[in-house]
Amino acid sequence: MAKSKIRGGVHPKGCKELSSGAATVPYQAKGELVFPLSQHIGKPAVPIVKKGDTVLAGQTIAKADGFISAPIISSGSGKVKIIEPRLTSAGVMAQCIVIDNDGQYTLDPSVGQKCDYTKLSSQEILAKVQAAGIVGLGGAGFPTHAKLAPKNPEEIEYVIANGAECEPYITCDDRLMQEHPDWVVMGLKVVLQLFPNAKGVIAIEDNKPAAIAAMQKAVQRDERLSVLELETRYPQGGERGLVHAVTGQWLGGGGALPATLGCIVDNVTTLSAVYQAVCEGMPLMEKGFTVSGDAVANPGNFMIKLGTSLQEVLDAAGGLKAEARKALLGGPMMGTAISSYDVPIVKANNALLCMTRDEVEEADKLMTACIRCGRCGTACPMGLIPQMMAVAAKNKDYARYDQLHGTDCIACGSCTYICPAKRPLTQLFKQTKPVVLGLKRAGQL
């Protein structure tokens, strides 16, 4: 069977060898635990604890505010120190619950109760996923219970487990699939319980042979499950690319969801969390996290308690062996530059990269006018025309930007990466897209 190939895309240097051989190491924070109330798409959670309250690991400390929201679960035990604005990994000040960590990680008595998922109704499964605070852990942060409740569940034909992990450097999903393939498979089976007509497909890029082998072994006795090898090409792990890889159809633009083509797509870490919540009674308190980059002393993978300071995790990786000119949360293609390590790890975070070079700064010095080569259009996995979008964005011609389907941009960075003129295309689109969407919501476009 030919391996799937996405439309467009690029081949950045992988650099996964820095951490891919490092087994996942559990790490328990020693300092305070900080929980921003907004760790997901949708409305921020609402605190249900106050200063001075004693909390236990696994206890809900903030409730969801509506259907498109998610609760926040304490990953440790101790006392609520304060609820106040703190700097977050998004680079903004946001309301946070701060817990004075007692270092004991005493579990709340309500957690850890095992359950047979086959005896649960769809509503009961969704309720457990929601109560556990699970959101898209590949970086999107969309509440998982909402994604798993499409209008017509009987029309879902495929549940796709996203194990592509196409961003350079990041290896925590790779290690999860190697070390705990059963967690991913069980999470996939739980989700398939919601969709009786669907099959499960675990999609993995072919630069992860050990993960592929582990997952193939884990699914070999289940006819509803299979493993699909993908050609290594960024951004192969994008939702639209995965839907095409499995169905052969291209998902339309304009905010079209995979469910319109009979698909549900969830990251393998998200599925692992679903298994833990539904079958093991453990809410979302920790996740895999990669620390890498040529400035890091000992790049590796860690199982981190949510709310842990980035500085603590960096120290666990041996700290810096050279000056870090650039630090990123996430990968080099879609990650966010940070100015401080004194920020908490939240649900959507999966990596910290510390680099001895700031390639964006270097590119700024080499930038020229657009040379009309068209490479950006060839590389765009969405089939957009970045060259024309950039002109509209710079001129603040938002109607033209919308006509060019600029809001379909997934900010993958392929156009910026391939541009010989070193134009900051992705940065420009990231700034323009929310403006256009806001104008459209207001009925002004």
C-alpha positions in Angstrom: 0.0 0.0 0.0 1.4 3.4 -1.0 2.1 5.7 1.9 -0.1 8.8 2.2 1.2 12.1 0.9 -0.3 15.4 1.8 -0.9 18.3 -0.5 2.1 20.7 -0.4 4.2 20.6 2.7 7.9 20.8 3.4 10.8 18.8 4.7 12.4 20.6 7.6 15.3 18.9 9.4 13.8 16.5 12.0 16.3 16.7 14.8 14.3 14.1 16.7 17.4 12.0 17.4 18.2 14.5 20.2 15.5 13.0 22.4 13.8 10.0 20.5 16.0 7.5 22.3 15.2 8.9 25.8 12.6 6.9 27.7 9.9 9.0 29.4 10.9 9.9 32.9 8.2 10.7 35.5 8.8 14.1 37.2 7.0 15.5 40.2 7.2 19.2 40.7 8.8 20.5 43.9 7.7 24.1 43.7 4.2 25.6 43.6 1.7 24.5 41.0 0.0 27.1 38.8 -3.2 26.5 37.0 -4.5 29.1 34.4 -8.3 29.0 34.2 -8.1 29.1 30.4 -6.3 26.1 29.1 -8.7 25.3 26.2 -10.7 26.7 23.4 -13.9 28.2 24.8 -14.8 29.9 28.0 -12.3 29.9 30.9 -13.1 27.6 33.8 -14.6 29.1 37.0 -12.8 28.5 40.4 -14.6 26.5 43.0 -11.9 26.8 45.6 -10.6 29.8 47.5 -7.4 30.9 49.2 -6.6 28.7 52.1 -8.5 25.7 50.9 -6.8 22.3 51.1 -6.8 20.4 47.8 -5.9 16.9 46.8 -4.5 15.5 43.5 -7.3 14.7 41.2 -9.7 17.2 42.8 -11.6 19.6 40.5 -10.5 23.1 41.4 -12.4 25.0 38.6 -15.6 24.0 36.8 -16.4 24.2 33.1 -18.3 27.3 32.1 -20.6 25.9 29.5 -20.4 23.1 26.9 -17.3 24.5 25.1 -15.2 24.7 28.2 -13.4 22.3 30.5 -12.7 21.9 34.2 -9.3 22.2 35.7 -8.0 19.4 37.9 -5.3 19.8 40.5 -2.3 17.6 39.8 -1.0 17.8 43.3 -2.0 18.3 46.9 -1.5 21.3 49.2 -3.2 24.5 49.9 -4.6 27.2 47.6 -2.0 30.0 48.0 -3.8 32.6 46.0 -6.0 33.2 42.9 -4.4 36.0 40.8 -3.2 37.0 37.4 0.0 35.3 36.4 2.2 35.2 33.3 1.2 32.2 31.2 2.8 30.2 28.4 0.7 32.2 25.9 2.7 35.3 26.9 -0.3 37.0 28.6 -1.4 37.6 32.1 -4.3 35.4 33.0 -6.2 34.4 36.2 -4.6 31.4 37.8 -5.1 29.2 40.8 -1.8 28.8 42.7 -1.3 25.8 44.9 1.4 25.6 47.6 2.6 22.1 46.7 3.1 19.9 49.8 5.1 17.4 47.7 2.9 14.5 48.8 0.7 14.2 45.8 -2.1 12.7 47.9 -4.9 11.5 45.7 -8.5 12.5 46.2 -10.5 9.4 47.4 -12.9 9.9 44.5 -10.3 9.1 41.8 -8.8 5.7 40.7 -12.0 3.8 40.5 -11.8 1.3 37.6 -14.6 0.9 35.2 -15.6 -1.4 32.3 -16.3 1.0 29.5 -18.3 -1.6 27.5 -21.0 -1.3 30.2 -21.3 2.5 29.9 -23.7 4.4 27.7 -22.5 7.1 25.3 -23.7 9.8 27.7 -21.8 8.2 30.6 -18.6 8.0 28.6 -18.9 11.6 27.5 -19.6 12.7 31.0 -16.5 11.0 32.3 -14.3 12.6 29.6 -15.8 16.0 30.4 -15.4 15.6 34.1 -11.7 14.6 33.6 -10.9 17.9 32.0 -9.6 16.4 28.7 -9.0 18.7 25.8 -7.0 18.2 22.6 -3.5 17.4 23.9 -1.8 17.7 20.5 -1.9 21.5 20.9 -5.4 22.5 19.7 -7.0 22.4 23.2 -10.6 21.9 22.0 -12.7 20.2 24.7 -12.7 16.5 23.8 -16.2 15.7 25.1 -17.6 18.3 22.5 -15.5 16.8 19.7 -16.9 13.3 20.5 -20.5 14.5 20.3 -21.1 15.1 16.6 -24.7 15.7 15.4 -25.0 12.2 13.7 -22.7 9.7 15.5 -24.0 6.9 13.3 -22.4 8.6 10.3 -18.9 8.5 11.6 -16.9 5.9 9.7 -13.4 6.5 11.1 -11.8 7.5 14.3 -8.3 8.6 13.5 -5.6 8.5 16.2 -3.1 11.1 15.2 0.4 9.7 15.9 2.1 11.6 13.1 4.0 14.0 15.5 5.3 15.8 12.4 6.9 18.8 14.2 10.7 18.7 14.3 12.3 17.9 17.7 9.2 16.7 19.5 9.2 13.0 20.5 6.8 12.6 23.5 4.0 11.0 21.4 6.6 8.7 19.8 7.7 7.5 23.2 4.1 7.1 24.4 3.3 4.8 21.5 6.5 2.8 22.1 6.1 2.5 25.9 2.3 2.4 26.4 0.6 1.3 23.1 -2.1 -0.4 25.1 -3.2 3.0 26.6 -3.6 4.4 23.1 -5.5 1.3 21.8 -7.8 1.3 24.9 -8.6 4.9 24.5 -9.4 4.3 20.8 -11.7 1.5 21.8 -13.5 3.7 24.3 -14.1 6.3 21.6 -15.2 3.6 19.1 -17.9 2.6 21.7 -19.5 6.0 20.8 -19.5 5.2 17.1 -20.7 1.7 16.3 -20.2 2.0 12.5 -16.6 3.3 12.7 -13.2 1.8 12.4 -10.1 3.0 14.3 -7.0 4.0 12.3 -3.7 4.9 14.0 -1.8 7.2 11.7 2.0 7.4 12.2 4.8 9.0 10.1 7.3 6.4 8.8 10.2 8.0 10.7 8.9 6.3 13.8 9.5 2.6 13.1 9.6 1.5 16.7 6.2 3.2 17.4 4.7 1.7 14.3 5.8 -1.8 15.3 4.5 -1.4 18.8 1.1 -0.1 17.6 0.8 -2.9 15.0 1.4 -5.5 17.6 -1.2 -3.9 19.9 -3.9 -3.9 17.3 -3.3 -7.2 15.6 -6.2 -9.0 17.3 -8.8 -6.4 16.6 -10.4 -6.2 13.1 -11.8 -2.7 13.8 -8.3 -1.3 14.3 -5.4 -0.7 11.9 -2.1 1.2 11.6 -1.5 3.5 8.7 2.0 4.5 7.8 2.4 8.1 6.5 5.1 9.6 4.4 7.3 11.8 6.6 6.4 15.3 5.4 5.4 18.3 7.4 2.6 19.1 8.3 1.4 15.5 7.7 -0.2 15.5 11.2 -2.7 18.3 10.3 -6.3 17.2 10.6 -7.2 17.7 7.0 -4.1 15.8 5.8 -5.1 12.8 8.1 -8.6 12.8 6.8 -7.4 12.7 3.3 -4.9 9.9 4.1 -7.7 7.7 5.5 -10.6 8.6 3.2 -9.0 9.9 0.0 -11.2 13.0 0.3 -10.1 16.6 0.9 -11.9 18.4 3.7 -13.3 21.7 2.5 -12.4 25.1 3.9 -14.6 27.6 5.7 -14.3 25.8 9.0 -15.5 22.4 7.8 -15.0 19.7 10.4 -13.7 16.2 9.9 -17.2 14.9 11.0 -18.6 16.2 7.7 -16.5 13.4 6.0 -17.3 10.8 8.6 -14.2 11.2 10.7 -13.2 12.0 14.2 -9.5 12.9 14.8 -7.8 12.8 18.2 -4.2 12.9 19.2 -2.7 9.7 20.6 -2.0 11.5 23.9 -5.7 12.6 24.1 -6.8 9.0 23.5 -4.5 7.8 26.3 -6.1 10.4 28.6 -9.5 9.1 27.6 -8.5 5.6 28.6 -7.1 6.8 31.9 -10.3 8.8 32.7 -12.9 6.3 31.6 -11.3 3.0 32.5 -8.9 3.9 35.3 -10.8 6.7 36.9 -7.9 9.1 36.6 -8.6 12.7 35.5 -6.1 14.7 33.4 -3.3 15.6 35.7 -0.2 14.9 33.7 1.1 14.5 30.1 4.2 13.7 28.1 6.6 16.6 27.5 9.8 16.9 25.4 12.7 19.1 26.4 15.1 19.5 23.5 17.2 21.8 21.4 21.0 22.3 20.9 21.2 24.5 24.1 19.8 21.8 26.4 22.3 19.7 28.4 20.3 16.4 28.3 17.4 16.5 25.9 14.7 14.0 26.9 11.0 13.2 27.5 9.2 13.6 30.8 5.8 12.8 32.3 5.0 16.2 33.8 2.4 17.2 36.3 0.2 20.0 34.8 1.0 23.3 36.5 4.7 22.6 36.8 7.0 25.5 36.1 9.0 25.3 32.8 12.1 26.2 34.8 11.8 23.0 36.9 11.4 20.8 33.8 14.4 22.5 32.1 16.4 21.9 35.3 15.3 18.2 35.2 16.9 18.0 31.7 20.2 19.3 33.1 19.6 22.9 32.3 21.3 24.8 29.6 24.8 23.9 28.3 25.0 27.0 26.1 23.2 30.3 25.9 19.7 30.0 24.5 19.1 32.7 21.9 15.6 31.4 21.4 13.2 29.4 23.6 10.0 28.0 22.2 7.0 26.3 23.6 6.2 23.7 20.9 8.0 22.9 17.8 10.1 25.3 15.6 7.3 25.4 12.9 4.3 26.3 15.0 5.7 26.9 18.5 5.5 30.2 20.5 8.5 32.1 21.5 8.7 32.7 25.3 10.6 35.4 27.3 10.5 33.6 30.6 10.8 30.0 31.9 8.7 31.1 35.0 5.4 30.0 33.4 3.3 26.9 34.1 2.9 23.9 31.7 -0.7 23.7 30.6 -2.7 21.0 28.8 -1.9 22.2 25.2 1.9 22.3 25.8 4.0 19.4 24.6 7.6 20.6 24.3 10.2 23.2 25.3 12.9 23.9 22.8 16.0 25.9 23.7 18.1 27.0 20.6 21.5 28.6 20.3 20.4 30.4 17.2 17.4 32.7 16.6 16.6 31.9 13.0 13.7 34.4 12.9 16.1 37.2 13.9 18.6 36.0 11.3 15.9 35.8 8.6 14.8 39.4 9.4 18.3 40.6 8.4 18.1 38.7 5.1 14.6 39.6 4.1 14.0 41.1 0.6 10.9 42.0 -1.4 8.8 39.1 -2.6 10.4 37.6 -5.8 7.1 36.1 -7.0 8.6 32.6 -7.1 5.3 30.9 -6.1 7.0 28.4 -3.7 4.8 29.5 -0.8 1.7 28.4 -2.8 3.3 25.1 -3.7 4.1 24.4 -0.1 0.7 25.4 1.4 -1.1 22.2 2.5 -4.4 24.1 2.3 -4.0 25.1 -1.4 -4.0 28.8 -0.5 -2.0 31.6 -2.2 0.1 33.1 0.6 1.8 35.6 -1.8 -1.6 37.3 -2.4 -2.8 36.9 1.1 0.3 38.7 2.4 -0.4 41.7 0.1 -4.0 41.9 1.4 -2.9 41.5 5.0 -0.3 44.2 4.8 -2.8 46.6 3.2 -5.4 45.7 5.8 -7.7 44.7 3.0 -9.6 42.3 5.1 -12.4 41.7 2.5 -9.8 40.6 0.0 -8.0 38.4 2.6 -11.4 36.7 3.2 -12.0 36.3 -0.5 -8.6 34.5 -0.7 -9.8 32.1 2.0 -7.1 33.4 4.4 -9.1 32.2 7.4 -8.4 28.6 6.3 -4.7 29.1 7.0 -3.6 26.6 9.7 -0.5 28.6 10.6 1.8 25.6 9.9 4.7 27.8 8.8 5.4 25.9 5.6 5.2 29.1 3.5 7.6 31.0 5.7 10.0 28.1 5.8 10.2 27.7 2.0 10.3 31.5 1.2 13.7 32.4 -0.3 13.0 36.1 0.3 12.6 35.3 4.1 9.2 37.0 4.3 7.4 36.6 7.7 4.3 35.2 6.1 3.0 33.0 8.9 3.4 35.8 11.5 1.4 38.1 9.3 -1.4 35.6 8.8 -1.5 34.8 12.6 -2.1 38.5 13.2 -4.7 38.9 10.4 -6.8 35.8 10.8 -8.4 36.7 14.2 -9.2 40.3 12.9 -11.0 38.9 9.9 -12.9 36.3 12.0 -13.9 39.0 14.4 -15.2 41.2 11.6 -17.2 38.3 10.2 -18.7 37.5 13.6 -19.7 41.2 13.8 -21.3 41.1 10.4 -18.9 43.6 9.0 -17.5 41.4 6.3 
